[in-house]
Amino acid sequence: MKPRRKVLNNGLRVLAVPMKDNPTVTVFVLVEAGSHYETKANNGISHFLEHMVFKGTPSRPSAAVVAHELDSIGADNNAFTWYEFTGYYAKARKKHFKKILDVVSDLYLHPLVPETEMEKEKGVIIEEINMYEDQPMQGIYQLLDELMYGNQPAGWSILGTKRNIRNMRRDDFIAYRTKHYTAPTTTVVVAGDVSPGDVFREVGALFGDLPKQNVSKKPRVRCAQSKPQVKIKYKKSDQSHFTLGFHAPRVFDKSVPAVNVLAAVLGQGMSSRLFQLLREELGVCYYVRAGFEPHSDHGKFVIRAGVDNTRIEEVISAILTELEKLKSDSVVERELRKAQEFLVGKMLMGLESSDECALFYGEQETLKRRLKTSQEIAREIKAVRPQAIQRAAKEIFHNKNMNLAVIGPFKDTRAFSKILKP
């Protein structure tokens, strides 16, 4: 499952990922345009534009026509907006490769962005914002970003503000798309039982005329912090949701495999330390997870849980004690092997599907411009030693690097600040 890579004359990158005998094929288009590329005035435009791309093209003049064409071949399609890129994809049986490539390329290259549909879609996006505000398990991520990064793109919502959404005009979309949706910022990935030669030929014919322009750079994320921080959002509820966030290595850092294993040891899987401690021993939560999110110029290590309102201080203190153990004591070999096998197994099972495989390589190309196969990543994970995990824990889990975001029936930060000792 090693990808083949080609760069067109206009700078567009194409990845062909052969998956012999796989019954499906996925076409994924990723573009370097996400919330980190926005300004305060147009925050939310990357996501809004993603919605508008599906509103039709000259040859498919409405969202209904697009949906009917894809539904008629049993295709799955969607799009998403993230911090550093936006993705559009369609997945179908392999015999429909040319059809889904034609549809996805048409949407990406020739969107109408009709004014009437834009005005209706404003209501849809505002309701999407309302939905996340009503779901603290999701909203806690945004609260943490605001706390860790403040007034810069990394601290703003991917969805934008309601005011921004209401004020956007069609000309704003056209200008933003012209600036960011260019050949050098675009990657097309095809994963499935399709020959690389066919992929390069078909993609080249459709995307060869995409303009080659100067690449728009995003501002570097500022991560300066000198003391622990707390941010609370009051919400009357039966359960409190919180995240502990730490600044962590960026995606290029050599410590990334060790940090991934650290996250697995701490809070991934039902045998992880925090799951066993908080759910099985203390009985204070239904979910608890730890994760590492590396980006091109910064990284974030996050521990999150939803707990009983009356026991949240106890839970946070218990987590901090567990972090200290990881800094002072090496992970034993048995626990290390379990975490490594967990990560490798989850990765390989995910890559059985053509859509996950396409995203796996497309995200690497978009963020790194260097591709690693699943076998290479597995070897890196299995090469991690206990000393590397302990070293990563010491570098990440220190008080001046600590951020606590809480959504629940609290208004005073003082009790939480006492737990996070300066």
NORBEL-V569624 format. One record per residue. N is the residue number from 1. RES is the residue in three letters. OMEGA is omega in radians with two decimals (999 if undefined). BURIAL is # if it has 9 or more other ideal C-beta (glycine too) atoms within 8 Angstrom, else .. D_LAST is the distance of its C-alpha to the last C-alpha in Angstrom with 2 decimals. Layout:
N:RES:OMEGA:BURIAL:D_LAST + N:RES:OMEGA:BURIAL:D_LAST
This chain:
1:MET:3.12:#:48.58 + 2:LYS:-3.07:.:47.97 + 3:PRO:2.98:#:47.89 + 4:ARG:-3.03:#:50.34 + 5:ARG:3.07:#:49.11 + 6:LYS:3.07:.:51.13 + 7:VAL:3.13:.:50.38 + 8:LEU:-3.12:#:52.96 + 9:ASN:-3.13:.:54.47 + 10:ASN:3.10:#:52.34 + 11:GLY:3.12:#:49.07 + 12:LEU:-3.13:#:48.47 + 13:ARG:-3.13:#:47.23 + 14:VAL:3.07:#:48.98 + 15:LEU:3.03:#:47.97 + 16:ALA:-3.09:#:50.54 + 17:VAL:-3.11:#:49.26 + 18:PRO:3.07:#:52.31 + 19:MET:-3.03:#:52.05 + 20:LYS:3.10:.:55.49 + 21:ASP:3.04:.:57.04 + 22:ASN:-3.05:#:54.08 + 23:PRO:-3.10:.:55.73 + 24:THR:3.03:#:53.42 + 25:VAL:3.12:#:52.42 + 26:THR:3.00:#:49.45 + 27:VAL:-3.11:#:49.35 + 28:PHE:3.02:#:45.87 + 29:VAL:3.11:#:45.30 + 30:LEU:-3.12:#:41.82 + 31:VAL:-3.13:#:41.08 + 32:GLU:3.11:#:38.17 + 33:ALA:3.12:#:37.48 + 34:GLY:-3.03:#:34.48 + 35:SER:3.13:#:31.84 + 36:HIS:3.12:#:30.16 + 37:TYR:-3.02:#:33.50 + 38:GLU:3.01:#:33.63 + 39:THR:3.10:.:33.12 + 40:LYS:-3.07:.:31.73 + 41:ALA:-3.10:.:35.38 + 42:ASN:3.10:#:36.56 + 43:ASN:-3.09:#:33.52 + 44:GLY:-3.04:#:35.14 + 45:ILE:3.12:#:38.31 + 46:SER:-3.13:#:37.90 + 47:HIS:3.13:#:37.83 + 48:PHE:3.11:#:40.56 + 49:LEU:3.08:#:42.75 + 50:GLU:3.10:#:42.37 + 51:HIS:-3.02:#:43.91 + 52:MET:3.14:#:46.66 + 53:VAL:-3.09:#:47.79 + 54:PHE:-3.07:#:49.30 + 55:LYS:3.02:#:51.44 + 56:GLY:3.11:#:54.36 + 57:THR:3.10:#:56.08 + 58:PRO:-3.13:.:59.59 + 59:SER:3.09:.:60.99 + 60:ARG:-2.81:#:58.92 + 61:PRO:3.10:.:58.83 + 62:SER:3.09:.:56.58 + 63:ALA:-3.14:#:53.73 + 64:ALA:3.12:.:56.36 + 65:VAL:3.11:#:58.46 + 66:VAL:-3.11:#:55.53 + 67:ALA:-3.13:.:54.57 + 68:HIS:-3.11:.:58.22 + 69:GLU:3.14:#:58.74 + 70:LEU:3.11:#:55.75 + 71:ASP:-3.07:.:56.44 + 72:SER:3.06:.:60.04 + 73:ILE:3.12:#:59.04 + 74:GLY:-3.09:.:56.39 + 75:ALA:2.99:#:53.56 + 76:ASP:3.12:.:49.88 + 77:ASN:3.12:#:48.10 + 78:ASN:3.08:.:44.91 + 79:ALA:3.10:#:42.30 + 80:PHE:3.06:.:38.56 + 81:THR:-3.13:#:36.15 + 82:TRP:-3.08:#:32.87 + 83:TYR:-3.00:#:30.36 + 84:GLU:3.10:#:32.50 + 85:PHE:3.02:#:35.93 + 86:THR:-3.11:#:38.44 + 87:GLY:3.07:#:40.79 + 88:TYR:-3.11:#:44.28 + 89:TYR:2.97:#:46.25 + 90:ALA:-3.10:#:49.30 + 91:LYS:-3.13:#:50.33 + 92:ALA:3.03:#:53.86 + 93:ARG:-2.97:#:56.51 + 94:LYS:3.13:#:57.18 + 95:LYS:-3.13:.:60.59 + 96:HIS:-3.10:#:58.90 + 97:PHE:-3.08:#:56.92 + 98:LYS:-3.14:.:58.82 + 99:LYS:-3.09:#:58.64 + 100:ILE:3.06:#:54.86 + 101:LEU:3.14:#:54.39 + 102:ASP:-3.11:#:56.77 + 103:VAL:-3.09:#:54.94 + 104:VAL:3.13:#:51.39 + 105:SER:3.12:#:52.56 + 106:ASP:3.12:#:54.50 + 107:LEU:-3.08:#:51.53 + 108:TYR:-3.02:#:49.29 + 109:LEU:-2.98:#:51.92 + 110:HIS:-3.14:.:53.93 + 111:PRO:3.13:#:51.98 + 112:LEU:-3.06:#:53.81 + 113:VAL:-3.07:#:50.78 + 114:PRO:-3.09:.:53.14 + 115:GLU:-3.10:.:52.25 + 116:THR:3.12:.:53.41 + 117:GLU:3.13:#:51.31 + 118:MET:-3.14:#:48.26 + 119:GLU:3.09:.:48.56 + 120:LYS:-3.07:.:48.84 + 121:GLU:3.06:#:45.91 + 122:LYS:3.11:#:43.63 + 123:GLY:3.13:.:44.02 + 124:VAL:-3.09:#:43.26 + 125:ILE:3.09:#:39.96 + 126:ILE:3.07:#:38.88 + 127:GLU:3.04:.:39.60 + 128:GLU:3.07:#:37.56 + 129:ILE:3.13:#:34.58 + 130:ASN:-3.13:.:35.33 + 131:MET:-3.13:.:35.56 + 132:TYR:3.09:#:32.05 + 133:GLU:3.11:.:30.69 + 134:ASP:-3.11:.:32.45 + 135:GLN:-3.07:.:31.00 + 136:PRO:3.10:#:27.28 + 137:MET:3.07:.:27.39 + 138:GLN:-3.08:.:28.21 + 139:GLY:-3.12:#:26.57 + 140:ILE:3.10:#:23.06 + 141:TYR:-3.12:#:23.37 + 142:GLN:3.11:#:23.98 + 143:LEU:3.11:#:21.12 + 144:LEU:3.11:#:18.75 + 145:ASP:3.11:#:20.61 + 146:GLU:-3.11:#:20.26 + 147:LEU:-3.04:#:16.48 + 148:MET:-2.97:#:16.16 + 149:TYR:3.06:#:19.04 + 150:GLY:-3.02:.:19.83 + 151:ASN:3.03:.:23.27 + 152:GLN:-3.05:#:24.85 + 153:PRO:-3.13:#:27.18 + 154:ALA:3.13:#:24.60 + 155:GLY:-3.12:#:22.98 + 156:TRP:3.14:#:26.40 + 157:SER:3.03:#:28.42 + 158:ILE:-3.12:#:31.14 + 159:LEU:-3.10:#:33.44 + 160:GLY:3.10:#:32.91 + 161:THR:3.12:.:33.15 + 162:LYS:-3.14:.:36.16 + 163:ARG:3.11:.:37.11 + 164:ASN:-3.11:#:37.21 + 165:ILE:-3.12:#:39.27 + 166:ARG:-3.05:.:41.75 + 167:ASN:-3.06:.:42.22 + 168:MET:-3.14:#:42.88 + 169:ARG:-3.09:.:46.42 + 170:ARG:3.13:.:48.50 + 171:ASP:3.11:.:48.46 + 172:ASP:3.14:#:44.66 + 173:PHE:-3.11:#:45.05 + 174:ILE:-3.13:#:47.88 + 175:ALA:-3.12:.:46.02 + 176:TYR:-3.13:#:42.85 + 177:ARG:3.12:#:44.92 + 178:THR:-3.10:.:47.07 + 179:LYS:-2.97:#:44.07 + 180:HIS:-3.09:#:42.17 + 181:TYR:-3.11:#:44.80 + 182:THR:-3.10:#:46.49 + 183:ALA:-3.10:#:47.94 + 184:PRO:3.14:#:45.38 + 185:THR:-3.04:#:42.48 + 186:THR:3.03:#:44.34 + 187:THR:3.05:#:44.59 + 188:VAL:-3.13:#:47.24 + 189:VAL:3.03:#:46.96 + 190:VAL:3.13:#:49.80 + 191:ALA:3.13:#:49.27 + 192:GLY:-3.11:#:52.20 + 193:ASP:3.14:#:55.67 + 194:VAL:-3.10:#:56.66 + 195:SER:3.09:.:57.80 + 196:PRO:3.12:#:55.68 + 197:GLY:3.10:.:58.83 + 198:ASP:3.14:#:59.28 + 199:VAL:-3.09:#:55.65 + 200:PHE:-3.13:#:55.80 + 201:ARG:-3.08:.:59.18 + 202:GLU:3.13:#:58.33 + 203:VAL:3.12:#:54.93 + 204:GLY:-3.14:#:56.43 + 205:ALA:-3.07:.:59.22 + 206:LEU:-3.02:#:56.91 + 207:PHE:-3.06:#:53.97 + 208:GLY:-3.11:#:55.85 + 209:ASP:3.10:.:56.25 + 210:LEU:-3.02:#:52.61 + 211:PRO:3.01:.:51.87 + 212:LYS:-3.10:.:50.26 + 213:GLN:3.06:.:48.02 + 214:ASN:-3.11:.:45.16 + 215:VAL:3.11:.:41.96 + 216:SER:-3.13:.:39.40 + 217:LYS:3.05:.:36.01 + 218:LYS:3.10:.:32.80 + 219:PRO:3.12:.:29.94 + 220:ARG:-3.14:.:27.27 + 221:VAL:3.10:#:24.06 + 222:ARG:-3.04:.:21.14 + 223:CYS:-3.10:.:17.85 + 224:ALA:3.10:.:15.67 + 225:GLN:-3.08:#:11.94 + 226:SER:-3.14:.:9.21 + 227:LYS:3.12:.:6.02 + 228:PRO:-3.07:#:6.20 + 229:GLN:3.12:#:9.33 + 230:VAL:3.05:#:11.72 + 231:LYS:-3.09:#:15.46 + 232:ILE:2.97:#:18.13 + 233:LYS:-3.08:#:21.88 + 234:TYR:3.05:.:23.96 + 235:LYS:3.10:.:26.85 + 236:LYS:-3.04:.:29.01 + 237:SER:3.11:#:29.34 + 238:ASP:-3.06:.:29.93 + 239:GLN:3.07:#:27.15 + 240:SER:3.07:#:23.63 + 241:HIS:-3.13:#:22.82 + 242:PHE:3.01:#:19.38 + 243:THR:2.91:#:18.09 + 244:LEU:-3.09:#:15.05 + 245:GLY:-3.13:#:15.45 + 246:PHE:3.00:#:14.52 + 247:HIS:-3.00:#:16.25 + 248:ALA:-3.08:#:18.99 + 249:PRO:3.07:#:22.20 + 250:ARG:-2.96:#:25.10 + 251:VAL:-3.11:#:28.45 + 252:PHE:-2.98:.:30.04 + 253:ASP:-3.11:#:27.53 + 254:LYS:-3.14:.:29.10 + 255:SER:-3.08:#:26.23 + 256:VAL:3.12:#:27.08 + 257:PRO:3.14:#:29.28 + 258:ALA:3.14:#:26.68 + 259:VAL:3.07:#:24.03 + 260:ASN:3.10:#:26.77 + 261:VAL:3.07:#:27.54 + 262:LEU:3.13:#:23.91 + 263:ALA:3.13:#:23.95 + 264:ALA:3.11:#:27.29 + 265:VAL:-3.02:#:26.21 + 266:LEU:-2.98:#:23.23 + 267:GLY:3.04:#:24.77 + 268:GLN:-3.09:#:28.24 + 269:GLY:-3.06:.:31.31 + 270:MET:3.09:.:32.08 + 271:SER:-3.12:.:31.55 + 272:SER:-3.04:#:28.01 + 273:ARG:-3.07:#:25.31 + 274:LEU:3.10:#:23.60 + 275:PHE:-3.14:#:27.04 + 276:GLN:-3.11:#:28.29 + 277:LEU:-2.99:#:25.31 + 278:LEU:-3.10:#:24.80 + 279:ARG:-3.02:#:28.40 + 280:GLU:-3.10:.:30.61 + 281:GLU:-3.07:.:28.88 + 282:LEU:3.13:#:26.88 + 283:GLY:-3.04:.:29.04 + 284:VAL:-3.08:#:26.36 + 285:CYS:3.00:#:27.05 + 286:TYR:-3.14:.:29.88 + 287:TYR:2.96:.:28.05 + 288:VAL:-3.07:#:24.96 + 289:ARG:3.01:#:24.76 + 290:ALA:-3.12:#:22.80 + 291:GLY:3.13:#:23.99 + 292:PHE:-3.07:#:23.70 + 293:GLU:3.14:#:24.99 + 294:PRO:3.08:#:25.83 + 295:HIS:-3.03:#:27.33 + 296:SER:-3.10:#:29.25 + 297:ASP:3.08:.:26.49 + 298:HIS:3.09:#:23.19 + 299:GLY:-3.07:#:22.13 + 300:LYS:3.04:#:20.12 + 301:PHE:-2.99:#:19.28 + 302:VAL:2.98:#:19.35 + 303:ILE:-3.09:#:19.34 + 304:ARG:3.14:#:21.10 + 305:ALA:2.98:#:22.85 + 306:GLY:-2.96:#:24.77 + 307:VAL:3.04:#:24.35 + 308:ASP:-3.11:#:25.71 + 309:ASN:-3.03:#:24.17 + 310:THR:-3.05:.:23.95 + 311:ARG:-3.06:#:22.10 + 312:ILE:3.13:#:19.45 + 313:GLU:3.09:#:16.51 + 314:GLU:-3.12:#:18.31 + 315:VAL:-3.14:#:18.81 + 316:ILE:3.11:#:15.29 + 317:SER:3.13:#:14.32 + 318:ALA:3.11:#:17.45 + 319:ILE:-3.13:#:16.67 + 320:LEU:3.07:#:13.31 + 321:THR:3.13:.:15.42 + 322:GLU:3.09:#:18.02 + 323:LEU:3.10:#:15.86 + 324:GLU:3.09:#:15.00 + 325:LYS:-3.14:.:18.77 + 326:LEU:3.10:#:19.58 + 327:LYS:-3.04:#:17.57 + 328:SER:-3.06:.:19.22 + 329:ASP:3.11:.:22.67 + 330:SER:3.03:.:25.17 + 331:VAL:-3.14:#:26.71 + 332:VAL:-3.03:.:30.22 + 333:GLU:-3.10:.:33.22 + 334:ARG:3.13:.:34.49 + 335:GLU:3.10:#:31.31 + 336:LEU:-3.12:#:31.15 + 337:ARG:3.12:.:34.78 + 338:LYS:3.14:#:34.35 + 339:ALA:3.14:#:31.52 + 340:GLN:3.12:#:33.58 + 341:GLU:3.09:.:36.71 + 342:PHE:-3.11:#:34.92 + 343:LEU:-3.12:#:33.78 + 344:VAL:-3.14:#:37.18 + 345:GLY:3.12:.:39.13 + 346:LYS:3.13:.:37.36 + 347:MET:-3.08:#:37.80 + 348:LEU:3.10:#:41.49 + 349:MET:3.10:.:42.33 + 350:GLY:-3.07:#:40.87 + 351:LEU:3.03:#:42.98 + 352:GLU:-3.12:.:46.18 + 353:SER:-3.05:.:46.39 + 354:SER:-3.14:#:47.47 + 355:ASP:3.10:#:44.98 + 356:GLU:3.11:#:41.93 + 357:CYS:3.12:#:43.51 + 358:ALA:3.13:#:44.08 + 359:LEU:3.14:#:40.51 + 360:PHE:-3.13:#:39.24 + 361:TYR:-3.14:#:41.10 + 362:GLY:3.11:#:40.93 + 363:GLU:3.09:#:37.14 + 364:GLN:-3.12:#:37.11 + 365:GLU:-3.09:#:39.72 + 366:THR:-3.08:#:37.97 + 367:LEU:-2.95:#:34.53 + 368:LYS:-2.98:#:35.57 + 369:ARG:3.03:.:39.31 + 370:ARG:-3.03:.:39.52 + 371:LEU:3.01:#:40.72 + 372:LYS:3.09:.:39.94 + 373:THR:3.09:#:42.08 + 374:SER:3.12:#:40.83 + 375:GLN:3.11:.:42.29 + 376:GLU:3.14:.:40.26 + 377:ILE:3.10:#:37.00 + 378:ALA:3.13:#:37.99 + 379:ARG:3.11:.:38.62 + 380:GLU:3.13:#:35.21 + 381:ILE:-3.10:#:33.54 + 382:LYS:3.11:.:35.75 + 383:ALA:-3.12:.:35.04 + 384:VAL:3.13:#:31.31 + 385:ARG:-3.12:.:30.62 + 386:PRO:-3.13:#:27.99 + 387:GLN:3.13:.:26.50 + 388:ALA:3.11:#:25.94 + 389:ILE:3.13:#:24.11 + 390:GLN:3.12:#:21.81 + 391:ARG:3.10:#:21.24 + 392:ALA:3.13:#:20.47 + 393:ALA:3.13:#:17.95 + 394:LYS:-3.11:#:16.11 + 395:GLU:-3.04:.:16.31 + 396:ILE:-2.97:#:15.22 + 397:PHE:3.00:#:12.84 + 398:HIS:-2.92:.:9.65 + 399:ASN:-3.10:#:6.20 + 400:LYS:3.13:#:6.76 + 401:ASN:-2.96:#:10.07 + 402:MET:3.13:#:9.54 + 403:ASN:3.13:#:11.55 + 404:LEU:3.06:#:12.98 + 405:ALA:-3.07:#:16.40 + 406:VAL:2.95:#:18.49 + 407:ILE:-3.11:#:22.16 + 408:GLY:-3.06:#:23.51 + 409:PRO:-3.13:.:24.55 + 410:PHE:3.11:#:21.29 + 411:LYS:-3.05:.:20.74 + 412:ASP:-3.11:.:17.62 + 413:THR:-2.96:.:14.11 + 414:ARG:-3.13:.:12.62 + 415:ALA:3.13:.:13.32 + 416:PHE:3.14:#:11.72 + 417:SER:3.11:#:8.46 + 418:LYS:3.13:.:8.44 + 419:ILE:3.14:#:9.11 + 420:LEU:-3.03:#:6.38 + 421:LYS:-3.13:.:3.83 + 422:PRO:999:.:0.00
